[in-house]
């Protein structure tokens, strides 16, 4: 038998003995509140066992207690959940004692004849004598059902509401000052408001003062806006957050203007990607045109360009245009001079194929390179020294090569890039 069941049996017996001697309803006289009750566990369900821990002890001459509960569904005067019981049967815990409830909240609800547990339920441990109606003070504590089946020992946060007004309303011309004002209810709820444009935060959070937070701006972008006010409480345990209904605002267009002058960013050398960096205010579309030596490069109309061999040593610039229904604004960036690209890098090393014997032809395989080479040159070497006129991809060995090591240095070439070079592993001629 569990400790809870044993205690339940003891209490049932005690109530049975006393039932003919004392009325077990709420006592007629009430004394002052002595302290608090701490429910344990702090969270649970409608079928969980609950213990009530007092913050102190009953004063003399009290030697018994009653426990009652009030709340939605129970009688207004409360329903007894622990009968007249001897205090001595309860364990001392800290500065008080602990009273385990003999049934669950679901059991008590069934006894009271209702099904839905909701809101706050307050427990009262009343100190008294075994007989008579005099009481010597109460300990009180509460649990809150946040659903029909789940409770917590702390009060749920108080709900709030947020309402947003926008002035001017409806539509404005771009650059007009617009004031967003949030009203928070209750006005006493401390916290801050973040204004949203769609789902994107707009501006910094604004502290609520007397239930109001406001933000003025002249920088709303052209187009349709769905504005909201999102309230974040200073203490989420006391108040819930809330978000206002969306307020529509249309910002009418004005002709584009340059807010950040254009420039070419990135490394200006063959093989590198450069970007035309620019910002327009009021542009619905941005178009790009790249220039070489101040002349239009046909087809180069993206915001980025990978520089090629035709750009090497030339001056490259970009010419962006901000476009909207109010007009087109075109500006040109400063130019940059394009340098030679980095040296080609070997991916697959060059190698010598063929039979390394006197009089036999050997072939140099150029390997693979990045970026891809468009041509190669070769230098055959004997023991590391260049062989005169041996500059083709093939080489026929001679007597002077016998018992020496041959290698080939391959130079990879591509227009606009520095040359890359790599040497094969050696072969010994026999």
C-alpha positions in Angstrom: 0.0 0.0 0.0 1.3 3.5 -1.0 1.9 6.2 1.6 -1.0 8.2 0.0 -3.4 5.3 0.3 -2.3 4.6 3.9 -3.0 8.2 4.8 -6.3 8.1 3.0 -7.3 5.1 5.0 -6.3 6.9 8.3 -8.3 10.0 7.3 -11.3 8.0 6.4 -11.2 6.3 9.7 -10.8 9.5 11.6 -13.7 11.0 9.8 -15.8 8.0 10.5 -15.1 8.2 14.3 -15.9 11.9 14.4 -18.9 12.0 12.0 -21.4 11.4 14.8 -19.7 14.1 17.0 -19.0 17.1 14.8 -20.3 18.9 11.7 -17.7 18.6 9.0 -18.9 21.6 6.9 -17.0 24.9 6.9 -16.6 26.2 10.5 -19.0 29.0 11.5 -16.3 31.4 12.9 -13.2 32.3 11.0 -9.9 33.7 12.3 -7.1 35.5 10.5 -5.1 34.1 7.7 -1.9 32.6 9.2 0.1 32.1 6.1 0.3 30.5 2.7 0.0 27.1 1.1 2.5 25.9 -1.5 0.9 23.2 -3.8 3.2 20.4 -4.9 4.0 19.5 -7.6 3.9 23.0 -9.1 2.3 21.7 -12.3 0.1 18.7 -12.8 -3.1 17.3 -14.3 -6.6 16.8 -13.1 -5.7 13.2 -12.1 -2.4 14.2 -10.3 -2.0 13.9 -6.6 -1.6 17.3 -4.9 0.2 18.1 -1.6 -0.3 21.3 0.3 2.6 22.6 2.3 1.9 25.3 5.0 4.2 28.2 5.6 3.9 27.7 9.4 2.2 25.8 12.2 -1.3 26.1 13.6 -1.4 28.1 16.9 -2.4 26.5 20.1 -4.8 25.2 21.1 -5.6 24.0 17.5 -4.8 20.3 17.1 -7.0 19.5 14.0 -7.4 20.8 10.5 -10.0 20.9 7.8 -9.2 21.5 4.1 -11.6 23.1 1.7 -11.5 24.3 -1.9 -13.4 27.0 -3.8 -13.5 27.9 -7.4 -15.6 27.4 -10.6 -17.9 24.4 -10.2 -17.6 24.1 -6.4 -20.1 25.6 -3.9 -19.6 29.3 -3.1 -18.9 28.4 0.6 -16.3 25.8 -0.5 -16.2 22.0 -0.6 -14.3 20.0 2.1 -11.6 17.9 0.6 -9.9 16.8 3.8 -12.2 16.0 6.8 -11.5 17.0 10.4 -8.0 15.5 10.9 -5.4 15.3 13.7 -2.5 17.6 12.8 -0.1 15.1 14.2 -0.6 12.7 11.3 1.0 15.2 8.9 4.8 15.4 8.4 6.7 18.5 9.4 8.3 20.0 6.3 10.4 23.2 6.7 8.6 25.7 8.8 5.2 24.0 8.4 3.6 20.7 7.6 2.4 19.0 4.5 -1.2 17.8 3.8 -1.6 15.4 0.9 -5.1 15.6 -0.7 -6.7 12.2 -0.5 -8.2 12.5 -4.0 -7.5 14.2 -7.3 -9.1 17.4 -8.6 -11.0 15.3 -11.1 -12.5 13.3 -8.2 -13.5 16.4 -6.4 -15.1 17.8 -9.5 -17.1 14.6 -10.0 -18.3 14.7 -6.4 -19.4 18.3 -6.9 -21.2 17.3 -10.1 -19.3 19.3 -12.8 -16.9 18.3 -15.6 -14.9 21.3 -16.6 -12.0 22.5 -14.4 -11.0 26.1 -15.2 -9.4 29.1 -13.7 -8.3 29.5 -10.1 -9.0 27.1 -7.3 -8.2 28.2 -3.8 -7.4 25.8 -1.0 -7.9 26.7 2.7 -6.3 24.7 5.5 -8.3 25.7 8.7 -6.8 25.3 12.1 -9.3 24.1 14.7 -10.0 21.8 17.6 -11.5 18.4 17.2 -14.8 19.7 18.5 -16.7 22.9 18.3 -16.9 25.6 15.7 -14.0 27.9 16.8 -11.1 28.2 14.4 -7.7 29.6 14.9 -6.6 30.8 11.5 -6.2 29.6 7.9 -3.4 28.9 5.4 -4.4 29.7 1.8 -3.0 28.8 -1.5 -4.2 28.3 -5.1 -3.7 26.4 -8.3 -4.9 27.5 -11.8 -6.3 25.2 -14.4 -5.1 26.5 -17.8 -7.1 23.7 -19.5 -9.6 21.1 -18.3 -6.7 18.7 -17.5 -3.7 20.8 -16.7 -2.9 23.1 -13.7 -0.1 25.3 -12.5 0.7 26.8 -9.1 1.3 30.3 -10.4 -1.3 32.7 -11.7 -1.5 32.7 -15.5 -0.4 35.9 -17.2 -3.1 38.5 -17.6 -4.1 38.9 -21.2 -3.4 42.1 -23.1 -4.7 43.6 -26.3 -2.9 45.9 -28.8 -4.5 48.4 -31.2 -2.7 50.4 -33.9 -3.6 53.7 -35.5 -1.7 55.2 -38.4 -1.7 58.9 -39.2 -2.1 60.0 -42.0 -4.2 57.0 -42.9 -4.9 55.3 -46.2 -2.1 56.6 -48.5 0.8 59.0 -48.4 3.5 60.3 -50.7 6.9 58.8 -50.2 8.9 60.8 -47.6 5.8 62.0 -45.7 6.0 61.8 -41.9 3.8 58.9 -40.7 3.0 58.3 -37.0 2.3 54.8 -35.7 0.5 54.8 -32.3 -0.1 51.6 -30.3 -2.6 51.5 -27.5 -2.1 48.7 -25.0 -4.9 47.4 -22.7 -4.6 47.2 -19.7 -2.7 50.5 -19.7 -0.9 49.5 -16.6 0.9 46.6 -18.4 4.6 47.5 -18.6 6.6 46.5 -21.7 7.6 47.6 -25.2 6.1 47.7 -28.6 7.8 46.5 -31.8 6.2 47.9 -34.9 6.0 45.5 -37.9 5.8 46.0 -41.6 4.4 42.7 -42.6 6.5 40.3 -40.6 9.6 42.5 -40.6 10.4 44.6 -37.5 10.4 48.3 -38.3 12.5 50.6 -36.1 13.6 49.8 -32.5 11.2 48.7 -29.8 9.4 51.5 -28.0 8.7 51.5 -24.3 5.0 51.7 -23.3 4.1 54.7 -21.2 0.5 55.0 -19.8 -0.6 52.3 -22.3 0.8 54.1 -25.3 3.8 53.7 -27.6 4.4 55.6 -30.8 6.9 55.8 -33.7 7.2 58.5 -36.4 9.0 57.8 -39.6 9.5 59.3 -43.1 11.3 56.2 -44.6 8.5 53.8 -45.4 9.2 52.4 -48.8 6.9 52.9 -51.8 4.2 50.4 -52.1 1.5 48.6 -50.0 2.3 48.1 -46.3 0.6 46.0 -43.7 1.5 47.6 -40.4 1.1 46.0 -36.9 2.0 46.7 -33.3 3.5 43.8 -31.3 3.5 44.2 -27.5 6.1 42.3 -25.5 5.4 42.5 -21.7 8.2 43.4 -19.3 7.3 40.4 -17.2 5.7 37.5 -19.2 4.6 35.9 -15.9 2.2 38.9 -15.3 1.0 39.7 -18.7 0.7 38.0 -22.1 2.0 39.5 -25.3 -0.4 40.7 -28.0 -0.3 41.8 -31.6 -2.7 44.4 -33.2 -4.8 43.9 -36.3 -3.0 44.9 -39.4 -3.5 48.5 -40.8 -3.0 49.0 -44.5 -1.0 52.0 -45.8 0.0 52.7 -49.4 3.1 54.9 -50.0 2.9 56.6 -53.4 5.9 56.7 -55.6 8.3 59.6 -56.3 11.1 59.7 -58.8 14.1 57.6 -57.8 17.1 59.2 -56.2 20.5 57.9 -55.5 21.2 57.2 -51.9 24.5 55.4 -52.3 26.7 56.3 -55.3 27.6 53.3 -57.6 31.0 51.7 -57.4 32.6 48.5 -58.7 33.4 46.1 -55.9 35.5 43.0 -56.0 39.0 42.3 -57.3 39.5 43.9 -60.7 41.4 41.2 -62.5 40.7 38.7 -65.2 38.7 35.7 -63.9 37.2 37.6 -60.9 33.6 38.6 -60.4 32.9 42.2 -59.8 29.6 43.7 -58.6 27.9 47.0 -59.3 27.0 48.3 -55.8 24.4 51.1 -55.7 21.3 52.1 -53.8 18.3 54.0 -55.1 15.4 55.5 -53.1 12.1 54.9 -54.8 13.2 52.6 -57.5 10.9 49.7 -58.4 13.5 48.3 -60.8 17.3 48.7 -61.1 18.9 48.1 -64.4 22.6 47.7 -65.1 25.0 48.3 -68.0 28.8 47.6 -67.9 31.2 49.8 -69.8 34.8 49.1 -71.1 36.8 52.3 -71.7 33.5 54.2 -71.4 31.8 52.2 -74.2 28.9 49.8 -73.7 29.7 46.1 -73.5 27.1 44.3 -75.4 25.0 41.9 -73.3 26.7 42.9 -70.0 23.5 43.9 -68.2 23.6 42.0 -64.9 24.5 43.5 -61.5 27.7 41.3 -61.6 30.3 40.6 -64.3 33.1 38.0 -64.5 36.0 39.8 -66.1 37.5 38.1 -69.1 40.6 38.5 -71.3 39.0 41.3 -73.4 38.9 43.4 -70.2 42.6 43.0 -69.3 44.4 46.4 -69.0 41.2 48.2 -69.8 39.0 50.5 -67.6 35.7 48.9 -66.6 32.8 50.8 -65.0 29.1 50.1 -64.4 26.1 52.3 -65.2 23.0 51.5 -63.1 19.6 53.0 -63.6 16.8 53.3 -61.0 13.4 53.0 -62.6 9.9 53.6 -61.5 6.7 55.1 -63.0 8.0 58.5 -62.0 11.1 58.3 -64.2 14.6 56.8 -64.6 17.7 58.0 -62.8 21.0 56.8 -64.4 24.5 57.2 -62.9 27.9 55.9 -63.7 30.5 54.5 -61.3 34.2 55.4 -61.3 36.2 53.0 -63.5 38.7 50.3 -62.4 41.6 49.0 -64.4 41.5 45.3 -64.9 44.7 43.4 -64.0 46.0 40.1 -65.4 44.4 37.1 -63.9 46.0 34.8 -61.4 48.4 32.1 -62.8 46.7 28.9 -64.0 46.7 26.1 -61.4 47.4 22.5 -62.2 44.6 20.0 -61.3 46.1 16.9 -62.8 49.9 16.9 -62.9 51.7 16.5 -66.3 53.3 13.2 -67.0 55.7 11.4 -69.4 54.5 8.4 -71.3 56.4 5.9 -73.5 59.4 3.6 -73.1 62.4 5.3 -71.6 65.1 3.7 -73.7 67.6 5.3 -76.0 66.0 5.9 -79.5 62.5 5.7 -78.2 59.9 8.5 -78.4 58.5 9.9 -75.2 55.3 12.0 -75.0 54.5 14.7 -72.5 50.9 14.8 -71.3 50.0 18.4 -70.4 47.7 17.5 -67.5 44.6 19.5 -66.6 44.5 23.1 -65.4 42.1 25.6 -63.9 40.9 27.7 -65.5 41.4 25.5 -68.6 44.5 26.2 -70.6 44.2 27.1 -74.3 47.8 26.3 -75.2 51.0 24.8 -73.7 54.7 25.0 -74.1 57.3 22.3 -73.2 60.9 22.2 -72.0 62.5 18.7 -71.8 65.3 18.5 -69.2 68.1 16.1 -68.5 69.0 15.9 -64.9 67.2 19.2 -64.4 68.9 21.1 -67.2 67.1 22.1 -70.3 67.9 20.1 -73.5 68.6 22.3 -76.4 65.7 22.6 -78.9 63.6 19.9 -77.0 60.5 22.1 -76.8 57.8 19.9 -78.3 55.3 17.6 -76.6 57.3 14.6 -77.8 61.0 13.8 -77.5 63.1 11.0 -79.0 65.8 10.0 -76.6 69.5 10.0 -77.7 72.6 8.3 -76.4 73.4 11.3 -74.1 70.2 10.5 -72.2 71.3 7.0 -71.2 71.4 6.5 -67.5 70.1 10.0 -67.0 66.8 11.3 -65.7 64.4 13.2 -68.0 61.6 15.5 -67.0 59.3 17.9 -68.8 58.3 21.3 -67.5 54.9 22.2 -69.0 53.7 25.8 -69.1 49.9 26.3 -69.4 48.6 29.4 -71.0 45.3 31.3 -71.3 44.7 34.8 -72.6 44.4 37.3 -69.8 45.9 35.0 -67.1 49.4 34.6 -65.8 51.0 31.4 -67.1 51.1 28.3 -64.8 53.9 25.8 -64.8 54.4 22.3 -63.5 57.1 19.6 -63.9 56.6 15.9 -64.5 58.0 13.2 -62.4 61.4 12.0 -63.8 62.0 8.9 -65.9 65.4 7.2 -66.2 66.6 6.3 -69.7 68.1 2.8 -70.1 
